[in-house]
Amino acid sequence: MRVEKGLLYTENHEWLKVEGDKAYIGITDYAQEHLGDIVFVELPEVDAEFDADEGIAVIESVKAVSSVYTPVACTILEVNEELEGAPELLNEDCYANWIALISIKDMDGLNKLMDAEAYEAFCAEQEE
């Protein structure tokens, strides 16, 4: 399992790359490994607004259907349209292939997220 340094992580296995008051959001290596082969990604609408912990996207794999949650209140600025035609990109490199670019409405919401080290420990606990 690969964990990228410099990102923030959720207990639902999403990552955030924060740049000022914006962030790219995607799924972690742990998530894509457990999902298996990803066959479909339902992306959110641009300009859609979400509250913290709300589902913003849906990922379908050969094993399961899973939601992607935003850990912070946000507005969708952009979506990664490449995933519509090639959802398997999330399996190939989940950190290079983000799902959405969001505008963060509540920066304090980032305080509950984990850094790479804490996320690695969290995943190790999940495997026990």
HELIX and SHEET records of a PDB file:
HELIX    1   1 ASP A   29  LEU A   35  1                                   7    
HELIX    2   2 GLU A   82  GLY A   85  1                                   4    
HELIX    3   3 LEU A   89  GLU A   92  1                                   4    
HELIX    4   4 MET A  107  LYS A  112  5                                   6    
HELIX    5   5 ALA A  116  GLU A  127  1                                  12    
SHEET    1   A 6 LEU A   8  TYR A   9  0                                        
SHEET    2   A 6 GLU A  14  GLU A  19 -1                                        
SHEET    3   A 6 LYS A  22  ILE A  27 -1                                        
SHEET    4   A 6 ALA A 100  ILE A 104 -1                                        
SHEET    5   A 6 CYS A  74  VAL A  79 -1                                        
SHEET    6   A 6 GLU A  49  PHE A  50 -1                                        
SHEET    1   B 3 ILE A  38  GLU A  42  0                                        
SHEET    2   B 3 GLU A  54  SER A  61 -1                                        
SHEET    3   B 3 VAL A  65  THR A  70 -1                                        
END                                                                             
